[in-house]
Amino acid sequence: MLQNIRVVLVNTSHPGNIGGAARAMKNMGLSRLVLVEPRLFPHHEADARASGAGDILANAQVVATLEDALVGCNLVLGTSARDRRIPWPLLDPRECGTKVVEEAAQGFEIALVFGREDSGLTNDELQRCHFHVHIPSDPEFSSLNLGAAVQVLSYEVRMAWLAAEGKPSKVEKTEVTSPRSETLATMDELERFFEHLEQTLVDIEFLDPEKPRHLMARLRRLYGRSSVSRAEMNILRGILTETQKAARGELIKRKK
Amino acid sequence: MLQNIRVVLVNTSHPGNIGGAARAMKNMGLSRLVLVEPRLFPHHEADARASGAGDILANAQVVATLEDALVGCNLVLGTSARDRRIPWPLLDPRECGTKVVEEAAQGFEIALVFGREDSGLTNDELQRCHFHVHIPSDPEFSSLNLGAAVQVLSYEVRMAWLAAEGKPSKVEKTEVTSPRSETLATMDELERFFEHLEQTLVDIEFLDPEKPRHLMARLRRLYGRSSVSRAEMNILRGILTETQKAARGELIKRKK
């Protein structure tokens, strides 16, 4: 089940932190590391700090964008140090561990996303996450080392996993008819839906690209928390396609 | 209360780990660091890894023996990676956090003791501890980085402290606009939305009233489980209104 969980590090500056993250992961039984545009990788400092976790570095996937890193994901959790203007569903590390293990047990693909050492994740990146996770640090000195942050979340995932393994009845409650038993849309499918939605809203002149306000953020939050299934996604995409035809005046022409 | 807790590092080899431990402590609100015969200290690598926690290094107490480090302590907890021949009261990190905070709240002095990078604490040192703490790592790769181990226990101390103080473990940011505390749409508003949605789908010829299939049922299930807020409902209704205008060819006319 733990193999359904990937750790995604975005634009890491210091290779030592990549090594520290790899070691923390392996200590806690996690193995899948994805690096989005690391500044220096591979690098001897990463190897040194990884200690016995060199296999995780060797198997790490290096990709160009966060979107690439999230292909196939059903649930994305992003670490957030600061308060954001747009409120978002927020978990503490313990809730994060429980959530991750519950979803992984159902076979879903999960990403834990960590931002840059100096500036974390951008607002745009945070909006691609279903949940934000905040590690409750001292407000006077709140920024954890990247490897330490990976350690805390990986530890909570392991604690939840151990608890779940001890009580298998808790994770085996997949109701046959629940929407969760349908295949969930993946992150990249969801992303294409959002792109389609945004274009359609522009087409029908509901969204002004010059003054977007927080419209897409609000819609991302709404659909992001709804665990949209692939079948539902197809319906929504179909509606958008028909709406675009309407915006082009095709329905009117057809009737003439 | 947190000032009653000291972190004791025994015979640390790598000064970078002392810096990492100091940063982890300060992130979690701990401040008292005691070093038993560190190999290299002070050291620029310790300063570098401490990042903004240089004050903890500057105030660190360097002593010659574990006994010196434990002067005045009422409760001593020692980290132990391996099973020991001598059975001993054992806590997991969460139990450790709770225990430490309970005792600190009564004014007792507490030490969290961490051993050498390669070999941990000796049996003799472990026998000076009231409790052993084991971080539940993967048995295949069980040895945590020293700074990471300090991070996990400091984190659990902070979680227990926040709970004891009645403080939230996560900052509920701007509750006024959080999705949960926003006014949810009422059942009748939701019903009017579904009517509007159905009419719009007919308008754009996505829904055939003669052959409705289960389309509306599926859409009801999707939006019904999403706890749509009133503000979100207004956005969705606005999109439907614009879509209906598009279906009537008004956008095309407007452009002419």
Interface residues (C-beta under 8 A of the other chain):
Chain A: G20 R23 A24 K26 N27 M28 G29 R49 S51 G52 A53 D83 R84 P87 P89 L90 L91 D92 P93 R94 H134 I135 P136 S137 D138 F141 S142 S143 L144 N145 G147 A148 Q151 V152 Y155 R158 M159 L162 P179 L201 D203 I204 E205 F206 L215 R218 L219 R221 L222 Y223 R225 S226 V228 A231 E232 I235 G238 I239 E242 T243 K245 A246 A247 R248 G249 L251 I252
Chain B: G20 R23 A24 K26 N27 M28 G29 R49 S51 G52 A53 D92 P93 R94 I135 P136 S137 D138 F141 S142 S143 L144 N145 G147 A148 Q151 V152 Y155 R158 M159 L162 S169 K170 V171 E172 K173 T174 T177 S178 P179 L201 D203 I204 E205 F206 L215 R218 L219 R221 L222 Y223 R225 S226 V228 A231 E232 I235 G238 I239 E242 T243 K245 A246 A247 R248 G249 L251 I252
